[in-house]
Amino acid sequence: MFWKKKGWLRKQFNDQLIERLQRYRDDWMGKKQLIEKSVEPSDKVIFDLKIAEAKYLFLLREAKKRKVTIGKG
């Protein structure tokens, strides 16, 4: 019984990780496109881009460590 609960919790956290990973990727790409279209982006926009990239890459490393895959369920 304990193992079923543990597996259920792992699946729940992995699903949350996938959702956040996709959200942070979209945020990062949106900010990246904004900077590419800007003539002279401000320091704050560049700083926000680097933070968004760091969040995405951190979650990507965590997903690889957990061996989480996005695909057919």
N, CA, C and O atoms as a GROMACS GRO file, in nm:
protein
  292
    1MET      N    1   0.081  -0.119   0.000
    1MET     CA    2   0.000   0.000   0.000
    1MET      C    3   0.086   0.126   0.000
    1MET      O    4   0.054   0.224  -0.067
    2PHE      N    5   0.194   0.122   0.075
    2PHE     CA    6   0.284   0.237   0.080
    2PHE      C    7   0.343   0.267  -0.058
    2PHE      O    8   0.358   0.383  -0.096
    3TRP      N    9   0.376   0.161  -0.131
    3TRP     CA   10   0.441   0.180  -0.261
    3TRP      C   11   0.347   0.244  -0.361
    3TRP      O   12   0.390   0.324  -0.444
    4LYS      N   13   0.219   0.210  -0.355
    4LYS     CA   14   0.122   0.271  -0.446
    4LYS      C   15   0.115   0.421  -0.421
    4LYS      O   16   0.112   0.500  -0.515
    5LYS      N   17   0.112   0.460  -0.294
    5LYS     CA   18   0.104   0.601  -0.262
    5LYS      C   19   0.229   0.674  -0.308
    5LYS      O   20   0.222   0.784  -0.361
    6LYS      N   21   0.343   0.611  -0.289
    6LYS     CA   22   0.470   0.673  -0.329
    6LYS      C   23   0.473   0.692  -0.481
    6LYS      O   24   0.514   0.797  -0.530
    7GLY      N   25   0.428   0.591  -0.555
    7GLY     CA   26   0.424   0.603  -0.700
    7GLY      C   27   0.327   0.711  -0.745
    7GLY      O   28   0.353   0.783  -0.841
    8TRP      N   29   0.215   0.721  -0.676
    8TRP     CA   30   0.115   0.823  -0.708
    8TRP      C   31   0.171   0.963  -0.684
    8TRP      O   32   0.151   1.053  -0.764
    9LEU      N   33   0.242   0.979  -0.572
    9LEU     CA   34   0.302   1.110  -0.542
    9LEU      C   35   0.409   1.146  -0.645
    9LEU      O   36   0.417   1.261  -0.688
   10ARG      N   37   0.490   1.047  -0.682
   10ARG     CA   38   0.595   1.073  -0.782
   10ARG      C   39   0.532   1.117  -0.913
   10ARG      O   40   0.581   1.211  -0.976
   11LYS      N   41   0.426   1.050  -0.956
   11LYS     CA   42   0.358   1.087  -1.080
   11LYS      C   43   0.299   1.227  -1.070
   11LYS      O   44   0.308   1.306  -1.164
   12GLN      N   45   0.239   1.259  -0.955
   12GLN     CA   46   0.181   1.392  -0.936
   12GLN      C   47   0.288   1.501  -0.946
   12GLN      O   48   0.268   1.601  -1.014
   13PHE      N   49   0.401   1.482  -0.880
   13PHE     CA   50   0.508   1.581  -0.884
   13PHE      C   51   0.572   1.588  -1.023
   13PHE      O   52   0.612   1.696  -1.067
   14ASN      N   53   0.583   1.474  -1.090
   14ASN     CA   54   0.637   1.476  -1.226
   14ASN      C   55   0.544   1.552  -1.321
   14ASN      O   56   0.591   1.624  -1.409
   15ASP      N   57   0.413   1.535  -1.303
   15ASP     CA   58   0.318   1.610  -1.386
   15ASP      C   59   0.328   1.760  -1.361
   15ASP      O   60   0.322   1.840  -1.454
   16GLN      N   61   0.344   1.798  -1.235
   16GLN     CA   62   0.363   1.939  -1.202
   16GLN      C   63   0.492   1.992  -1.262
   16GLN      O   64   0.497   2.105  -1.311
   17LEU      N   65   0.596   1.912  -1.258
   17LEU     CA   66   0.725   1.950  -1.316
   17LEU      C   67   0.711   1.974  -1.467
   17LEU      O   68   0.766   2.070  -1.520
   18ILE      N   69   0.638   1.887  -1.534
   18ILE     CA   70   0.619   1.902  -1.678
   18ILE      C   71   0.541   2.030  -1.709
   18ILE      O   72   0.576   2.102  -1.802
   19GLU      N   73   0.436   2.057  -1.632
   19GLU     CA   74   0.358   2.179  -1.653
   19GLU      C   75   0.443   2.304  -1.635
   19GLU      O   76   0.438   2.395  -1.718
   20ARG      N   77   0.520   2.307  -1.528
   20ARG     CA   78   0.606   2.423  -1.503
   20ARG      C   79   0.715   2.436  -1.609
   20ARG      O   80   0.748   2.546  -1.652
   21LEU      N   81   0.768   2.324  -1.650
   21LEU     CA   82   0.871   2.325  -1.754
   21LEU      C   83   0.818   2.387  -1.882
   21LEU      O   84   0.886   2.469  -1.943
   22GLN      N   85   0.698   2.350  -1.922
   22GLN     CA   86   0.638   2.406  -2.042
   22GLN      C   87   0.607   2.555  -2.025
   22GLN      O   88   0.628   2.634  -2.116
   23ARG      N   89   0.556   2.592  -1.906
   23ARG     CA   90   0.523   2.732  -1.880
   23ARG      C   91   0.650   2.820  -1.882
   23ARG      O   92   0.650   2.927  -1.942
   24TYR      N   93   0.756   2.772  -1.817
   24TYR     CA   94   0.880   2.850  -1.814
   24TYR      C   95   0.946   2.857  -1.952
   24TYR      O   96   1.007   2.958  -1.986
   25ARG      N   97   0.934   2.752  -2.031
   25ARG     CA   98   0.988   2.754  -2.167
   25ARG      C   99   0.914   2.859  -2.251
   25ARG      O  100   0.977   2.935  -2.324
   26ASP      N  101   0.782   2.861  -2.241
   26ASP     CA  102   0.704   2.960  -2.315
   26ASP      C  103   0.739   3.102  -2.272
   26ASP      O  104   0.750   3.192  -2.355
   27ASP      N  105   0.757   3.121  -2.141
   27ASP     CA  106   0.794   3.253  -2.088
   27ASP      C  107   0.931   3.295  -2.141
   27ASP      O  108   0.950   3.409  -2.183
   28TRP      N  109   1.026   3.202  -2.138
   28TRP     CA  110   1.162   3.230  -2.185
   28TRP      C  111   1.162   3.265  -2.333
   28TRP      O  112   1.224   3.362  -2.375
   29MET      N  113   1.091   3.185  -2.413
   29MET     CA  114   1.087   3.210  -2.557
   29MET      C  115   1.018   3.342  -2.590
   29MET      O  116   1.059   3.413  -2.682
   30GLY      N  117   0.913   3.375  -2.515
   30GLY     CA  118   0.845   3.503  -2.537
   30GLY      C  119   0.937   3.621  -2.509
   30GLY      O  120   0.939   3.717  -2.586
   31LYS      N  121   1.011   3.614  -2.401
   31LYS     CA  122   1.104   3.722  -2.367
   31LYS      C  123   1.220   3.728  -2.466
   31LYS      O  124   1.269   3.835  -2.499
   32LYS      N  125   1.262   3.612  -2.514
   32LYS     CA  126   1.371   3.607  -2.612
   32LYS      C  127   1.328   3.673  -2.743
   32LYS      O  128   1.404   3.748  -2.804
   33GLN      N  129   1.205   3.646  -2.785
   33GLN     CA  130   1.152   3.708  -2.908
   33GLN      C  131   1.137   3.858  -2.891
   33GLN      O  132   1.162   3.935  -2.984
   34LEU      N  133   1.097   3.902  -2.772
   34LEU     CA  134   1.083   4.045  -2.745
   34LEU      C  135   1.218   4.115  -2.759
   34LEU      O  136   1.226   4.223  -2.817
   35ILE      N  137   1.322   4.055  -2.706
   35ILE     CA  138   1.455   4.116  -2.715
   35ILE      C  139   1.505   4.117  -2.859
   35ILE      O  140   1.567   4.213  -2.903
   36GLU      N  141   1.477   4.008  -2.934
   36GLU     CA  142   1.520   4.003  -3.074
   36GLU      C  143   1.452   4.112  -3.157
   36GLU      O  144   1.511   4.161  -3.253
   37LYS      N  145   1.329   4.148  -3.122
   37LYS     CA  146   1.256   4.251  -3.197
   37LYS      C  147   1.288   4.392  -3.149
   37LYS      O  148   1.257   4.489  -3.218
   38SER      N  149   1.350   4.403  -3.032
   38SER     CA  150   1.381   4.533  -2.976
   38SER      C  151   1.505   4.592  -3.042
   38SER      O  152   1.600   4.522  -3.075
   39VAL      N  153   1.502   4.723  -3.060
   39VAL     CA  154   1.618   4.792  -3.114
   39VAL      C  155   1.724   4.806  -3.006
   39VAL      O  156   1.842   4.777  -3.029
   40GLU      N  157   1.682   4.852  -2.890
   40GLU     CA  158   1.775   4.870  -2.779
   40GLU      C  159   1.706   4.826  -2.650
   40GLU      O  160   1.647   4.908  -2.580
   41PRO      N  161   1.713   4.696  -2.617
   41PRO     CA  162   1.643   4.647  -2.498
   41PRO      C  163   1.704   4.702  -2.369
   41PRO      O  164   1.825   4.721  -2.360
   42SER      N  165   1.618   4.727  -2.272
   42SER     CA  166   1.666   4.780  -2.145
   42SER      C  167   1.736   4.670  -2.065
   42SER      O  168   1.725   4.552  -2.094
   43ASP      N  169   1.809   4.714  -1.964
   43ASP     CA  170   1.880   4.619  -1.878
   43ASP      C  171   1.783   4.529  -1.804
   43ASP      O  172   1.812   4.411  -1.782
   44LYS      N  173   1.668   4.584  -1.764
   44LYS     CA  174   1.569   4.505  -1.692
   44LYS      C  175   1.514   4.391  -1.778
   44LYS      O  176   1.494   4.280  -1.729
   45VAL      N  177   1.490   4.417  -1.905
   45VAL     CA  178   1.438   4.314  -1.995
   45VAL      C  179   1.542   4.204  -2.016
   45VAL      O  180   1.508   4.086  -2.018
   46ILE      N  181   1.666   4.242  -2.030
   46ILE     CA  182   1.774   4.143  -2.045
   46ILE      C  183   1.789   4.061  -1.917
   46ILE      O  184   1.808   3.939  -1.922
   47PHE      N  185   1.779   4.128  -1.803
   47PHE     CA  186   1.787   4.060  -1.674
   47PHE      C  187   1.672   3.961  -1.660
   47PHE      O  188   1.693   3.848  -1.615
   48ASP      N  189   1.550   4.001  -1.696
   48ASP     CA  190   1.434   3.912  -1.690
   48ASP      C  191   1.452   3.792  -1.782
   48ASP      O  192   1.412   3.681  -1.748
   49LEU      N  193   1.511   3.813  -1.899
   49LEU     CA  194   1.537   3.703  -1.991
   49LEU      C  195   1.632   3.602  -1.930
   49LEU      O  196   1.609   3.481  -1.939
   50LYS      N  197   1.739   3.649  -1.867
   50LYS     CA  198   1.836   3.558  -1.807
   50LYS      C  199   1.776   3.481  -1.690
   50LYS      O  200   1.810   3.364  -1.670
   51ILE      N  201   1.688   3.544  -1.614
   51ILE     CA  202   1.621   3.474  -1.505
   51ILE      C  203   1.528   3.367  -1.559
   51ILE      O  204   1.526   3.254  -1.509
   52ALA      N  205   1.452   3.401  -1.663
   52ALA     CA  206   1.361   3.304  -1.724
   52ALA      C  207   1.438   3.185  -1.781
   52ALA      O  208   1.395   3.071  -1.768
   53GLU      N  209   1.552   3.212  -1.843
   53GLU     CA  210   1.634   3.105  -1.898
   53GLU      C  211   1.689   3.016  -1.787
   53GLU      O  212   1.690   2.894  -1.800
   54ALA      N  213   1.734   3.077  -1.678
   54ALA     CA  214   1.789   3.000  -1.567
   54ALA      C  215   1.682   2.910  -1.504
   54ALA      O  216   1.709   2.795  -1.469
   55LYS      N  217   1.560   2.962  -1.489
   55LYS     CA  218   1.451   2.881  -1.433
   55LYS      C  219   1.421   2.762  -1.523
   55LYS      O  220   1.406   2.649  -1.476
   56TYR      N  221   1.414   2.786  -1.652
   56TYR     CA  222   1.385   2.679  -1.746
   56TYR      C  223   1.494   2.573  -1.745
   56TYR      O  224   1.465   2.454  -1.740
   57LEU      N  225   1.619   2.615  -1.750
   57LEU     CA  226   1.729   2.519  -1.754
   57LEU      C  227   1.740   2.441  -1.623
   57LEU      O  228   1.777   2.323  -1.625
   58PHE      N  229   1.709   2.504  -1.511
   58PHE     CA  230   1.709   2.434  -1.383
   58PHE      C  231   1.606   2.323  -1.383
   58PHE      O  232   1.635   2.210  -1.344
   59LEU      N  233   1.483   2.355  -1.427
   59LEU     CA  234   1.378   2.254  -1.431
   59LEU      C  235   1.409   2.145  -1.534
   59LEU      O  236   1.375   2.029  -1.513
   60LEU      N  237   1.473   2.182  -1.643
   60LEU     CA  238   1.511   2.083  -1.744
   60LEU      C  239   1.611   1.983  -1.687
   60LEU      O  240   1.601   1.862  -1.711
   61ARG      N  241   1.709   2.033  -1.611
   61ARG     CA  242   1.805   1.944  -1.546
   61ARG      C  243   1.736   1.852  -1.445
   61ARG      O  244   1.769   1.734  -1.435
   62GLU      N  245   1.641   1.908  -1.370
   62GLU     CA  246   1.568   1.828  -1.273
   62GLU      C  247   1.487   1.719  -1.342
   62GLU      O  248   1.481   1.606  -1.294
   63ALA      N  249   1.426   1.752  -1.455
   63ALA     CA  250   1.348   1.653  -1.531
   63ALA      C  251   1.440   1.542  -1.584
   63ALA      O  252   1.402   1.425  -1.582
   64LYS      N  253   1.557   1.578  -1.629
   64LYS     CA  254   1.652   1.477  -1.677
   64LYS      C  255   1.698   1.388  -1.563
   64LYS      O  256   1.713   1.267  -1.580
   65LYS      N  257   1.721   1.447  -1.446
   65LYS     CA  258   1.765   1.370  -1.331
   65LYS      C  259   1.657   1.270  -1.289
   65LYS      O  260   1.688   1.158  -1.250
   66ARG      N  261   1.531   1.312  -1.297
   66ARG     CA  262   1.419   1.225  -1.260
   66ARG      C  263   1.378   1.131  -1.374
   66ARG      O  264   1.294   1.043  -1.356
   67LYS      N  265   1.438   1.152  -1.491
   67LYS     CA  266   1.406   1.073  -1.611
   67LYS      C  267   1.259   1.086  -1.649
   67LYS      O  268   1.191   0.988  -1.681
   68VAL      N  269   1.212   1.210  -1.644
   68VAL     CA  270   1.073   1.241  -1.681
   68VAL      C  271   1.068   1.264  -1.830
   68VAL      O  272   1.151   1.336  -1.886
   69THR      N  273   0.968   1.203  -1.894
   69THR     CA  274   0.951   1.223  -2.037
   69THR      C  275   0.812   1.276  -2.066
   69THR      O  276   0.717   1.246  -1.994
   70ILE      N  277   0.802   1.354  -2.172
   70ILE     CA  278   0.674   1.404  -2.220
   70ILE      C  279   0.641   1.322  -2.343
   70ILE      O  280   0.718   1.318  -2.439
   71GLY      N  281   0.529   1.259  -2.340
   71GLY     CA  282   0.493   1.177  -2.454
   71GLY      C  283   0.364   1.104  -2.432
   71GLY      O  284   0.279   1.146  -2.353
   72LYS      N  285   0.351   0.995  -2.501
   72LYS     CA  286   0.228   0.915  -2.491
   72LYS      C  287   0.217   0.859  -2.350
   72LYS      O  288   0.312   0.803  -2.295
   73GLY      N  289   0.098   0.875  -2.293
   73GLY     CA  290   0.078   0.831  -2.156
   73GLY      C  291   0.008   0.707  -2.149
   73GLY      O  292  -0.017   0.656  -2.040
   0.00000   0.00000   0.00000
